[in-house]
Amino acid sequence: MNKLISLLILLAFCSTSISAQKLSSKEKKIIKSIENNNPQAISFLKKVVNINSGTLNPEGVKEVGMVFKEAFDDITFETSWIDMPSEMNRAGHLFAETEGKKGKRLLLIGHLDTVFEADSPFQEFKMVNDSIAHAPGGNDMKGGNVIVLYALKALHENGLLKNAQIIVAFTGDEESTGKPLTISRKDLIEAAKRSDIALGFETSTGFNYATVARRGASGWKLEVEGKRAHSSGVFSNRVGAGAIFEMSRILNEFYENVKGEEYLTFNPGVILGGTFVNMDDMTSKGDAFGKSNVVAQTAVVKGGLRFISEQQKENARSKMREIVANNLPQTSAKISFTDSYPAMGPKEGNLILLSVLNEVSLDLDQGEVLAYDPGRRGAADVSFVAEYVDCLDGLGTMGSGAHTPQETVNLNTIEDLTKRTAILIYRLINQ
């Protein structure tokens, strides 16, 4: 998109104009504290990884939250646990705050839940070698939470958080947001309205990248009805095409006529069709019954839509509705959409934040930090606050295989990423 390209050019100009400054004496003390605390940070990560906190395991999510709550209490943050209504089947959120009027007001965002539910076989932190661990949720994103905690711990130990406003928000349902969003994201948005800057600690896309824009996510559900009849009559005026042929037509036209716009993607994730279909929207599980000699009566698909702006989202939805309405004989179809994550669009304030992070990284001799391609990032909680504050994301741990049983976290990078975070926070609250 032209706007994003222009902003990236601006960033390149800003980066070349930055003259790195040496670390101050206070910043060197912060670095020393992080080095001293890093073994403890790794142990803390192992502890929280070994507590299952799949989104649909509210008790486990809250247990992880209480471990972090105690740790934030120890560094004199005011902490609170915000429960969600029981009918939402979500645990709630942990908030930890300091009050003050010095420098930029910061909102630091993480999440406590993982994609690995209580029945997942992948439950335990295990070392692969001296630097890599298999860890369910260790990369996405308990490691990022640990970076936040131990960066703030280093600042606290050196008396550098006095009179600063910092809000830490660890949500309990980032992997599957509770509905309605007006409840599940109310406290996060209110915190953003009291802040100047939001920093997100989702998994890093590389040691020398950060996220200045990321796509939003929306769900869609397509339901098709046909005329149940003996298959000998299929295609006739009386019987028509049946639900599965109509579903196939719609999905093919989505692929042919909606696909292609930059940063826009859509994916049918689960499909059922036949004479009878049962679909559980909460779990995305279901079953179907049909026979080869019976024209399918019903079909259903659930999928996702990714977009870089609200306009792009609405344009795609409009095209999809038009396709759905052009039915084959003796069939009908309807499509519904569910908002999940707004887009975090590229804007100048985000690029300026990246230039500050870049300067910190250069001062630490960690190399230049560049903007990551938003088309390769998923949705995240930071998107809910992008309307209100300047944002930077992707500041969390490094690893691989997120959302899979092969998920790993690179323990050797945690110390350096924590140093980068702590110095960034220190400079922002002293601007």
Phi, psi and omega in degrees: 000144185301319182298315181296318180298316180299319181291325178292326174296318177300317179299316180300320178295315181298320183296320182286342182267357183278129173254116186297139176256155177284156177294139177284170179297322178294321179293326177294326176291322176300314181301318180297319179298318180296319178298318180293326186269354188298319176302322177295321179298318179295319178296320178297317179299315179301319181298313184284330176296323183282003171256115180297130178221047170304146185307322183270016173245075186304324181296318179292320178300315181293325178298316176298318178301322181290328175296314177293322180302314179299321181292321177288326174301321183294337178253026170066027169279147172277118186248152176209146174253126182252108180287149171262155178304143186301328182290345178279344182054043176229147189288314188130193187226150174256128174240140177223132189222151163239151181248142178177177183232014184266130172067198180289142177271122190251143171240119182251122192246131172217183173216148186268337186272162177230174177276355184266105183282177186297337180266006179287141176287348182262100190228352195230141173287121179222131178289135174267317174210201186284353182230340185247137176232137165286131187204110179296111183082003180293325178271316182239090355215039180296331176296320176297321177298320180294322177299315177302309184300312187279339170292315179291326178298318179295319178294320178296316182298336180257013176064034188252011178255005183294131177065024175252142175262114177229129175244122173261125180237109176252106181282160182252009185211039181291324183288337176207093189297137175293146178246139006278154179296334179298339176262310188291336180244010181300311184291325178295316180293320178297323177295322179296323181292344176260010186236168176254327188220141173242131175244124180257140186246034170299163184309139180288147176265006182153148187301331184247034175227152170218165187254119177256348178205144175211154185283153173275171182225138179223145176264155173218150180226126181247124181239129185234139176238138174233185180259117179289129181196170176296140186294345177296340181262003182299142182081350178285162178299329182284321186261320180081203190269336184086161189292325184286320174298319179295320177298318180296319178301313183296313181296322179294321179289327172304312183296318185282324193245347178254328181295149169125337181284139183302133179074357178262123173223156176212146188218123171281113188268333179211141182220140176223142178203152179156206179286315177228141181225135172237123180232126175266109183295330182293316185257351185058032175247156178184187178212161181220151175231136176192168178229153183292341180258017177234129177293131185298134182268331185210152175208148181217141176228139170242139182209184181232156180228130180243142188206157182260348180206161177297323179296317178298319178299311183293324177297318179295316179300320180297316178297319181295320178297319180298317180295318182297328185283346185266071194282150169291163182305138175061028175230161173219157181209151175218147178234139178234153183235145178233119177290138179235293180236130171289169176278149169259092185288157177288135175211163188300321180300324178294320179293324177295319176300318179298324179294326176294314178298319179300317179296318177301313182298319178295320179295332178271003184059036180257000177092170183287144177249126185249163176283134181270149180298117181295338179291347181253012179245144174276185180280161180201167183299331181302334181297331180292339184251358185297336178292336190253334186219162169287145190225151171216136183225180181075030183264009185274203186286164172260150179178199181209165172068027179303142180073011178232162177294357177258014183301134178232161172230136180269104185290335183289342181266349186297318182298313182293322179292326176292320176300314181299316180296314183297316180291322176300311179299314181302316182289324181292319182281357176247010176288000000 
